[in-house]
Amino acid sequence: MKILYSKTLDGICIRRCFGLDGTVQIPDSLAGEPVTRLAAYLFSGSMARALRDRGGFEEPLFLWDSEESPDFPGVSRPVSREEADTERCDGLPAVCGAALRELCLPNGLKAVGAYAFYGCEDLKKLGCASATTDWGAGAFTGCTGLKRLSVRLLPGRKSCLKEILSELRQALRVDLNDPAGEPTARLVFPEFYEDAVENTPARIIMREVHGCGHMYRYCFDGGEFDFWEYDRLFPYVRAQEPEEFVSKLALCRLCFPAGLRPEAEEEYRAYIREHPAAAARAAMAEQDAAMTARLAKEARERGQLLAMIGEAEQAGNAAALALFMDRLHRRFKNEGAAGRRFEL
């Protein structure tokens, strides 16, 4: 991978990334200086047009190459303004637009430029640190494919989660991790969308909000996430979202119970027992063995486990099927579970 960058008063500003892999991890530092900023339109396919309007790149520029040296952190060299290109560098295409699929941002990043991810419709996963609090206007415009967000929580620093969620209206899975990258909480946010409806006699435009996702975006006390407020909204998501989605939300809270109160825990547990088939589909879709094992332990009735077994059998998921059948045998071994064959 090659990175075009410039130096600022507080560190490095990334101008453009080049490579053949759609998974990009921007290093914490380049040339011995911390990476603190991402330029406007960095990963957008519209950068060339935006630069023409502003008169092109600013000098001086440098190019970091991770492959010129076998030892990280690579090699940097100066680049002239004429040599700098937004589309290709040394035979490598720019990682932009639909080419970007996964992105991990550095811990010391402070600011993201306007429209940095404009049009990155195939961006599926984004990882960042909570210290990145300055997000430019429209940074996530067109990022309709973003499904997973991972935020590394740095002690004593304000979290950027509220700012990011306000930009994204689609359904999201959000992992809150400690500085070492270990998950402390896993949250699921429903989608929502808005309609502009004309009230013709009054000659006004009224805004209608559909879906409960907008309420989940307000679960903050100042800049800190409010787990109690998040759990309090569960009746709304139960009424408006499909069973599999609701089961996923409940399982994520049970498996990562940060800030989970006993009354909310019991409500989540009751739901997955009432919807064992949907919960099994949700657990298998997450491809998380611990989540599948937790679901198996939650079963209290033989019919619940049989429903889970049926879903695992239909999905051809041998690992989940083994967990559910083992739970069935251990809990109901004296009730004559024989008489039915399960085949993959």
C-alpha positions in Angstrom: 0.0 0.0 0.0 1.1 3.6 -0.7 -0.1 6.7 1.1 0.1 10.2 -0.1 0.4 12.6 2.8 1.4 16.1 3.9 2.8 17.4 7.2 0.8 19.8 9.5 1.5 21.6 12.7 0.2 18.7 14.8 1.2 15.7 12.7 0.4 13.9 9.4 -2.6 14.5 7.2 -3.4 11.6 4.9 -4.3 12.8 1.3 -4.8 9.6 -0.7 -4.3 5.8 -0.4 -3.3 3.5 -3.2 -3.3 -0.3 -3.4 -5.0 -3.5 -4.7 -6.6 -4.5 -1.4 -10.0 -3.0 -0.3 -9.0 -3.5 3.3 -7.1 -0.4 4.5 -5.4 0.0 7.9 -3.9 3.5 8.3 -0.8 3.3 10.6 -0.6 5.4 13.8 2.5 7.2 12.5 4.4 7.9 9.3 8.0 9.1 9.2 8.1 9.2 13.0 5.1 11.6 13.3 1.6 10.8 14.4 -1.3 10.6 11.9 -3.8 13.2 13.1 -5.9 14.1 10.1 -7.7 12.7 7.0 -8.1 15.1 4.1 -11.5 16.0 2.6 -12.7 13.5 -0.1 -9.8 11.1 0.9 -11.6 7.9 -0.1 -14.1 9.5 -2.5 -14.1 8.8 -6.2 -14.9 12.6 -6.6 -11.6 13.8 -5.2 -10.2 14.9 -8.6 -13.2 17.2 -9.3 -13.0 18.6 -5.8 -9.3 19.3 -6.1 -9.8 21.1 -9.5 -12.2 23.4 -7.8 -9.6 24.2 -5.1 -6.5 24.4 -7.4 -5.1 21.0 -6.8 -2.9 19.5 -4.0 -1.0 21.7 -1.7 2.8 21.3 -1.3 4.9 19.8 0.1 3.7 16.2 -0.4 5.2 12.9 0.6 4.6 9.3 -0.4 4.8 6.5 2.1 5.4 3.0 0.7 4.9 0.0 3.0 6.4 -2.5 0.4 9.7 -0.8 -0.3 11.1 -2.0 3.0 10.5 -5.5 4.6 10.4 -3.8 8.0 7.5 -1.7 9.1 7.0 1.3 9.1 8.0 1.6 5.5 9.8 4.3 3.5 8.8 7.9 2.7 9.9 10.2 -0.1 9.0 13.7 -1.3 6.5 14.0 -4.2 6.1 17.0 -6.5 2.7 18.6 -7.1 2.9 17.5 -10.8 3.7 13.9 -9.8 0.8 13.6 -7.3 -2.3 11.9 -8.8 -5.7 11.1 -7.3 -6.3 8.0 -9.5 -3.0 6.0 -9.7 0.4 6.0 -8.2 3.3 3.8 -9.3 0.9 1.4 -11.0 -1.4 1.1 -8.0 -5.0 2.4 -8.3 -6.5 4.7 -5.6 -8.5 2.9 -2.9 -11.7 4.9 -3.2 -15.4 4.7 -3.9 -16.6 1.1 -4.3 -13.1 -0.2 -3.9 -13.0 0.5 -0.2 -14.5 -2.4 1.9 -12.9 -2.2 5.3 -11.1 0.6 7.1 -9.3 0.9 10.4 -8.3 4.4 11.5 -5.4 5.2 13.9 -5.7 5.9 17.6 -4.3 9.4 17.4 -6.6 10.6 14.7 -8.2 14.0 15.6 -10.1 15.2 12.5 -11.8 13.7 9.4 -12.2 16.0 6.4 -15.6 16.8 4.8 -17.0 14.0 2.6 -14.0 11.8 3.4 -16.0 8.6 2.6 -18.3 10.1 0.0 -19.7 7.4 -2.2 -18.0 4.5 -0.5 -21.1 2.3 -0.9 -19.3 -1.0 -0.4 -17.6 0.0 2.9 -18.8 -2.6 5.3 -16.6 -2.2 8.4 -15.1 0.8 10.1 -12.8 0.9 13.1 -11.8 4.1 14.9 -10.8 5.4 18.3 -13.0 7.5 20.5 -10.6 10.4 20.3 -11.6 11.2 16.8 -14.2 13.8 17.6 -14.0 16.2 14.6 -16.0 14.7 11.8 -16.4 16.8 8.7 -19.7 17.6 7.1 -21.1 14.7 5.0 -18.2 12.4 5.9 -20.5 9.3 5.5 -22.6 10.5 2.6 -23.4 7.5 0.4 -22.0 4.9 2.8 -25.2 2.8 2.6 -23.3 -0.5 2.9 -21.7 0.2 6.3 -23.0 -2.5 8.7 -20.3 -2.8 11.4 -18.6 -0.1 13.5 -15.9 -0.7 16.0 -14.9 2.1 18.5 -11.8 1.8 20.7 -12.6 3.6 23.9 -9.6 5.6 25.2 -9.6 6.5 28.9 -10.4 10.1 29.7 -11.4 11.0 26.1 -14.8 12.0 24.8 -16.4 9.3 22.6 -17.2 10.1 18.9 -19.9 7.5 18.8 -22.7 10.0 19.0 -21.4 12.0 16.0 -21.0 8.9 13.9 -24.4 7.5 14.6 -26.0 10.8 13.7 -24.7 10.4 10.2 -25.8 6.8 9.6 -29.4 5.8 9.3 -29.0 2.2 8.4 -29.0 -0.8 10.8 -25.6 -1.1 12.5 -23.8 -3.4 14.8 -21.5 -1.4 17.1 -18.6 -2.9 19.1 -17.3 -0.8 22.0 -13.7 -2.0 22.8 -11.2 -1.2 25.4 -7.8 0.2 24.4 -6.4 -3.3 23.8 -9.2 -4.1 21.4 -11.1 -6.4 23.7 -14.9 -5.9 23.4 -16.7 -4.4 26.4 -20.2 -4.0 24.8 -21.9 -5.0 21.5 -24.9 -2.9 20.5 -27.4 -3.2 17.6 -29.0 0.0 16.2 -32.2 -0.2 14.1 -32.5 1.7 10.9 -34.8 4.7 10.3 -35.6 7.0 7.4 -37.4 10.3 6.9 -40.1 11.4 4.5 -41.0 15.0 3.5 -44.8 15.1 3.2 -46.4 18.2 1.7 -49.4 19.6 3.5 -50.9 21.4 0.5 -53.7 23.4 2.1 -51.3 24.8 4.7 -48.5 25.2 2.2 -46.0 23.6 4.5 -43.7 20.6 4.4 -43.9 18.1 7.2 -41.2 15.6 8.2 -42.2 12.1 9.0 -39.8 9.7 10.7 -40.2 5.9 10.1 -38.6 3.3 12.3 -37.4 3.4 15.9 -33.7 3.8 15.0 -33.7 7.6 15.6 -34.6 7.1 19.2 -31.7 4.7 19.7 -29.4 7.4 18.3 -30.3 9.6 21.3 -29.1 7.2 24.0 -26.4 9.5 25.3 -25.8 11.4 28.5 -23.6 14.2 27.3 -21.0 12.4 25.3 -21.3 9.1 27.2 -23.4 6.2 26.0 -26.4 5.6 28.3 -27.0 1.8 28.5 -30.1 2.2 30.6 -31.8 4.4 28.0 -30.8 1.9 25.3 -32.4 -1.0 27.2 -35.5 1.1 28.0 -36.4 1.3 24.3 -36.7 -2.5 23.8 -40.5 -2.4 23.6 -40.3 -0.1 20.6 -37.9 -2.4 18.6 -40.0 -5.4 19.5 -43.1 -3.7 18.0 -41.4 -2.4 14.8 -38.5 -4.8 13.8 -38.5 -8.4 12.6 -38.0 -11.2 15.2 -34.5 -12.1 13.9 -33.3 -8.5 14.3 -34.8 -8.2 17.8 -33.3 -11.5 18.8 -29.8 -10.3 17.6 -30.1 -7.2 19.7 -31.2 -9.2 22.8 -28.4 -11.7 22.4 -25.7 -9.0 21.9 -26.8 -7.4 25.2 -26.8 -10.7 27.1 -23.4 -11.8 25.8 -21.8 -8.3 26.4 -23.8 -7.1 29.4 -22.0 -3.7 30.0 -24.4 -1.6 32.1 -27.2 -4.2 31.9 -29.7 -4.0 34.7 -31.4 -7.2 36.1 -34.9 -6.2 34.9 -33.6 -5.5 31.3 -31.6 -8.8 31.3 -34.8 -10.7 32.2 -36.7 -9.0 29.4 -34.1 -9.9 26.9 -33.9 -13.5 28.1 -37.7 -13.9 28.0 -37.8 -12.7 24.4 -35.3 -15.2 23.0 -37.1 -18.0 24.8 -40.3 -16.9 23.2 -38.7 -16.8 19.8 -36.1 -19.7 19.7 -36.1 -20.2 15.9 -35.5 -16.5 15.2 -32.8 -16.4 17.9 -31.1 -19.4 16.4 -31.0 -17.7 13.0 -29.6 -14.5 14.6 -26.9 -16.3 16.5 -25.8 -18.3 13.4 -25.7 -15.2 11.3 -23.3 -13.6 13.8 -21.0 -16.6 13.4 -20.1 -16.3 17.1 -19.7 -19.6 18.9 -20.1 -17.9 22.4 -23.4 -16.4 21.3 -24.7 -19.7 20.0 -23.6 -21.4 23.3 -25.4 -18.7 25.4 -28.5 -19.2 23.4 -28.4 -23.0 24.0 -28.1 -22.4 27.7 -31.1 -20.1 27.7 -33.5 -22.8 26.5 -35.8 -24.0 29.3 -38.2 -26.2 27.3 -37.6 -29.1 25.0 -39.7 -27.4 22.2 -37.3 -24.4 22.3 -34.3 -26.6 21.6 -36.1 -28.5 18.9 -36.9 -25.3 17.2 -33.2 -24.2 17.4 -32.1 -27.6 16.1 -34.4 -27.4 13.2 -33.0 -24.0 12.2 -29.4 -25.2 12.5 -30.3 -28.3 10.5 -31.9 -26.3 7.8 -28.9 -23.9 7.7 -26.4 -26.8 7.5 -24.5 -25.3 10.5 -22.8 -28.3 12.1 -21.3 -26.4 15.0 -24.6 -24.9 16.1 -26.4 -28.1 15.6 -23.9 -29.9 17.8 -24.3 -27.3 20.6 -28.1 -27.4 20.5 -28.3 -31.2 20.4 -25.8 -31.5 23.3 -27.9 -29.2 25.3 -31.0 -31.2 24.5 -29.3 -34.4 25.6 -27.9 -33.0 28.8 -31.2 -31.3 29.9 -33.7 -33.8 28.7 -31.8 -37.1 28.6 -34.4 -38.7 30.8 -37.3 -37.7 28.6 -36.6 -40.0 25.7 -35.3 -37.5 23.1 -34.7 -40.4 20.7 -37.0 -41.0 17.9 -35.9 -38.2 15.6 -32.8 -38.2 13.3 -30.9 -35.0 12.5 -28.8 -35.1 9.3 -26.7 -32.4 7.6 
